[in-house]
Amino acid sequence: MKLAILVNEGPFTHQASDSAYRFAEAAIAKGHEIGRVFFYNDGVFNANKLSEPQTDDRNLVALWAELGQENGIDLVVCIAAALRRGIKEEILKEGFRISGLGQLVEAGIENDRLVVFGD
């Protein structure tokens, strides 16, 4: 099955990002394909290379980037949500890209399921 994921929450304020990451890992391990992960609302903070989690916390920014690169996953950050939160292209972690909501619509059309994490 080909899946798309929508992440609406940041890596430090809500469980949604961690749950989405673990879901993606498990889906890949079971042989499913993740076509795109779209980061929207506070989810755009998952792409911020300037974030520095505590040493005893998982670095979801790095984990998402690594998962995307290893599995050919398109990691898309919503431009409108990013700009409202001060996230610009130059502070994105390598492996992420900025684009518009059309990429979310396309993900819903081109994949078998769109799984949403966060409000």
Contact map, one row per residue, 1 for C-alpha under 8 A:
11100000000000000000000000000001100000000000000000000000000000000000000000000000000000000000000000000000000000010000000
11110000000000000000000000000001111000000000000000000000000000000000000000000000000000000000000000000000000000111000000
11111000000000000000000000000001111100000000000000000000000000000000000000000000000000000000000000000000000000111110000
01111100000000000000000000000000011111000000000000000000000000000000000000000000000000000000000000000000001100111110000
00111110000000000001000000000000010111000000000000000000000000000000000000000000000000000000000000000000000000000111100
00011111000000000000000000000000000011110000000000000000000000000000000000000000000000000000000000000001000000000111100
00001111100000011001000000000000000011110010000000000000000000000000000000000000000000000000000000000000000000000001110
00000111110000011000000000000000000000111111000000000000000000000000000000000000000000000000000000000000000000000001111
00000011111011111000000000000000000000011111100000000000000000000000000000000000000000000000000000000000000000000000111
00000001111111011000000000000000000000000111110000000000000000000000000000000000000000000000000000000000000000000000000
00000000111111111100000000000000000000000010110000000000000110000000000000000000000000000000000000000000000000000000000
00000000011111100000000000000000000000000000000000000000000000000000000000000000000000000000000000000000000000000000000
00000000111111100000000000000000000000000000000000000000000000000000000000000000000000000000000000000000000000000000000
00000000111111111000000000000000000000000000000000000000000000000000000000000000000000000000000000000000000000000000010
00000000101111111110000000000000000000000000000000000000000000000000000000000000000000000000000000000000000000000000000
00000011111001111111000000000000000000000000000000000000000000000000000000000000000000000000000000000000000000000000110
00000011111001111111100000000000000000000010010000000000000100000000000000000000000000000000000000000000000000000000110
00000000001000111111110000000000000000000000000000000000000100000000000000000000000000000000000000000000000000000000000
00000000000000111111111000000000000000000000000000000000000000000000000000000000000000000000000000000000000000000000100
00001010000000011111111100000000000000000000000000000000000000000000000000000000000000000000000000000000000000000000100
00000000000000001111111110000000000000000000000000000000000100010000000000000000000000000000000000000000000000000000000
00000000000000000111111111000000000000000000000000000000000000000000000000000000000000000000000000000000000000000000000
00000000000000000011111111100000000000000000000000000000000000000000000000000000000000000000000000000000000000000000000
00000000000000000001111111110000010000000000000000000000000000000000000000000000000000000000000000000000000000000000000
00000000000000000000111111111000000000000000000000000000000000000010000000000000000000000000000000000000000000000000000
00000000000000000000011111111100000000000000000000000000000000000000000000000000000000000000000000000000000000000000000
00000000000000000000001111111111110000000000000000000000000000000000000000000000000000000000000000000000000000000000000
00000000000000000000000111111111110000000000000000000000000000000000000000000000000000000000000000000000000000000000000
00000000000000000000000011111111000000000000000000000000000000000000000000000000000000000000000000000000000000000000000
00000000000000000000000001111111000000000000000000000000000000000000000000000000000000000000000000000000000000000000000
00000000000000000000000000111111100000000000000000000000000000000000000000000000000000000000000000000000000000000000000
11100000000000000000000000111111110000000000000000000000000000000000000000000000000000000000000000000000000000000000000
11100000000000000000000000110011111000000000000000000000000000000000000000000000000000000000000000000000000000000000000
01111000000000000000000100110001111110000000000000000000000000000000000010000000000000000000000000000000000000000000000
01110000000000000000000000000000111110000000000000000000000000000000000011000000000000000000000000000000001000100000000
00111000000000000000000000000000011111000000000000000000000000000000000011110000000000000000000000000000001000000000000
00011110000000000000000000000000011111100000000000000000000000000000000011110000000000000000000000000000000000000000000
00011110000000000000000000000000000111110000000000000000000000000000000000111100000000000000000000000011000000000000000
00000111000000000000000000000000000011111111010000000000000000000000000000111100000000000000000000000000000000000000000
00000111100000000000000000000000000001111111000000000000000000000000000000001100110000000000000000000000000000000000000
00000001100000000000000000000000000000111111000000000000000000000000000000000100110000000000000000000000000000000000000
00000001110000000000000000000000000000111111100000000000000000000000000000000000100010000000000000000000000000000000000
00000011111000001000000000000000000000111111110000000000000000000000000000000000000000000000000000000000000000000000000
00000001110000000000000000000000000000111111111100000000000000000000000000001100110000100000000000000000000000000000000
00000000111000000000000000000000000000000111111100000000000000000000000000000000010000100000000000000000000000000000000
00000000011000001000000000000000000000100011111100000000000110010000000000000000000000000000000000000000000000000000000
00000000000000000000000000000000000000000001111110000000000010001000000000001000000000000001100100000000000000000000000
00000000000000000000000000000000000000000001111111100000000010000000000000000000000000100011100000000000000000000000000
00000000000000000000000000000000000000000000001111100000000011000000000000000000000000000011100000000000000000000000000
00000000000000000000000000000000000000000000000111110000000000000000000000000000000000000010000000000000000000000000000
00000000000000000000000000000000000000000000000111111000000010000000000000000000000000000000000000000000000000000000000
00000000000000000000000000000000000000000000000001111100001000000000000000000000000000000000000000000000000000000000000
00000000000000000000000000000000000000000000000000111110111000000000000000000000000000000000000000000000000000000000000
00000000000000000000000000000000000000000000000000011111100000000000000000000000000000000000000000000000000000000000000
00000000000000000000000000000000000000000000000000001111110000000000000000000000000000000000000000000000000000000000000
00000000000000000000000000000000000000000000000000000111110000000000000000000000000000000000000000000000000000000000000
00000000000000000000000000000000000000000000000000001111111000000000000000000000000000000000000000000000000000000000000
00000000000000000000000000000000000000000000000000001011111100000000000000000000000000000000000000000000000000000000000
00000000000000000000000000000000000000000000000000011000111111100000000000000000000000000000000000000000000000000000000
00000000001000001100100000000000000000000000010000000000011111110000000000000000000000000000000000000000000000000000000
00000000001000000000000000000000000000000000011110100000001111111000000000000000000000000000100000000000000000000000000
00000000000000000000000000000000000000000000000010000000001111111100000000000000000000000000100000000000000000000000000
00000000000000000000000000000000000000000000000000000000001111111110000000000000000000000000000000000000000000000000000
00000000000000000000100000000000000000000000010000000000000111111111000000000000000000000000000000000000000000000000000
00000000000000000000000000000000000000000000001000000000000011111111100000100000000000000000111100000000000000000000000
00000000000000000000000000000000000000000000000000000000000001111111110000000000000000000000001000000000000000000000000
00000000000000000000000010000000000000000000000000000000000000111111111010000000000000000000000000000000000000000000000
00000000000000000000000000000000000000000000000000000000000000011111111111100000000000000000001000000000000000000000000
00000000000000000000000000000000000000000000000000000000000000001111111110000000000000000000001000000000000000000000000
00000000000000000000000000000000000000000000000000000000000000000111111110000000000000000000000000000000000000000000000
00000000000000000000000000000000000000000000000000000000000000000011111110000000000000000000000000000000000000000000000
00000000000000000000000000000000000000000000000000000000000000000001111111000000000000000000000000000000000000000000000
00000000000000000000000000000000011110000000000000000000000000000011111111100000000000000000000000000000000000000000000
00000000000000000000000000000000001110000000000000000000000000000001000111110000000000000000000100000000000000000000000
00000000000000000000000000000000000111100000000000000000000000001001000011111000000000000000001110000000000000000000000
00000000000000000000000000000000000111100000000000000000000000000000000001111100000000000000000111100010000000000000000
00000000000000000000000000000000000001110001001000000000000000000000000000111110010000000000000111110000000000000000000
00000000000000000000000000000000000001111001000000000000000000000000000000011111110000000000000001111000000000000000000
00000000000000000000000000000000000000000000000000000000000000000000000000001111111000000000000001110000000000000000000
00000000000000000000000000000000000000000000000000000000000000000000000000000111111100000000000000010000000000000000000
00000000000000000000000000000000000000011101000000000000000000000000000000000111111110000000000000000000000000000000000
00000000000000000000000000000000000000011001100000000000000000000000000000001111111111110000000000000000000000000000000
00000000000000000000000000000000000000000000000000000000000000000000000000000011111111110000000000000000000000000000000
00000000000000000000000000000000000000000000000000000000000000000000000000000001111111100000000000000000000000000000000
00000000000000000000000000000000000000000100000000000000000000000000000000000000111111100000000000000000000000000000000
00000000000000000000000000000000000000000000000000000000000000000000000000000000011111110000000000000000000000000000000
00000000000000000000000000000000000000000001100100000000000000000000000000000000011111111011000000000000000000000000000
00000000000000000000000000000000000000000000000000000000000000000000000000000000011001111111000000000000000000000000000
00000000000000000000000000000000000000000000000000000000000000000000000000000000000000111111000011000000000000000000000
00000000000000000000000000000000000000000000000000000000000000000000000000000000000000011111000000000000000000000000000
00000000000000000000000000000000000000000000000111000000000000000000000000000000000000111111100000000000000000000000000
00000000000000000000000000000000000000000000001110000000000000000000000000000000000000111111110110000000000000000000000
00000000000000000000000000000000000000000000001110000000000011001000000000000000000000000011111100000000000000000000000
00000000000000000000000000000000000000000000000000000000000000001000000000000000000000000001111100000000000000000000000
00000000000000000000000000000000000000000000000000000000000000001101100000100000000000000000111110000000000000000000000
00000000000000000000000000000000000000000000001000000000000000001000000001111000000000000001111111000000000000000000000
00000000000000000000000000000000000000000000000000000000000000000000000000111000000000001001001111100000000000000000000
00000000000000000000000000000000000000000000000000000000000000000000000000011110000000001000000111110000000000000000000
00000000000000000000000000000000000000000000000000000000000000000000000000011110000000000000000011111110000000000000000
00000000000000000000000000000000000000000000000000000000000000000000000000001111000000000000000001111111000000000000000
00000000000000000000000000000000000000000000000000000000000000000000000000000100000000000000000000111111100000000000000
00000000000000000000000000000000000000000000000000000000000000000000000000000000000000000000000000111111110000000000000
00000000000000000000000000000000000001000000000000000000000000000000000000010000000000000000000000111111111000000000000
00000100000000000000000000000000000001000000000000000000000000000000000000000000000000000000000000011111111100000000000
00000000000000000000000000000000000000000000000000000000000000000000000000000000000000000000000000001111111110000000000
00000000000000000000000000000000000000000000000000000000000000000000000000000000000000000000000000000111111111000000000
00010000000000000000000000000000001100000000000000000000000000000000000000000000000000000000000000000011111111100100000
00010000000000000000000000000000000000000000000000000000000000000000000000000000000000000000000000000001111111111100000
00000000000000000000000000000000000000000000000000000000000000000000000000000000000000000000000000000000111111110000000
00000000000000000000000000000000000000000000000000000000000000000000000000000000000000000000000000000000011111110000000
01110000000000000000000000000000001000000000000000000000000000000000000000000000000000000000000000000000001111111100000
11110000000000000000000000000000000000000000000000000000000000000000000000000000000000000000000000000000000111111100000
01110000000000000000000000000000000000000000000000000000000000000000000000000000000000000000000000000000000100111110000
00111100000000000000000000000000000000000000000000000000000000000000000000000000000000000000000000000000001100111111000
00111100000000000000000000000000000000000000000000000000000000000000000000000000000000000000000000000000000000001111100
00001111000000000000000000000000000000000000000000000000000000000000000000000000000000000000000000000000000000000111110
00001111100000011011000000000000000000000000000000000000000000000000000000000000000000000000000000000000000000000011111
00000011100001011000000000000000000000000000000000000000000000000000000000000000000000000000000000000000000000000001111
00000001100000000000000000000000000000000000000000000000000000000000000000000000000000000000000000000000000000000000111
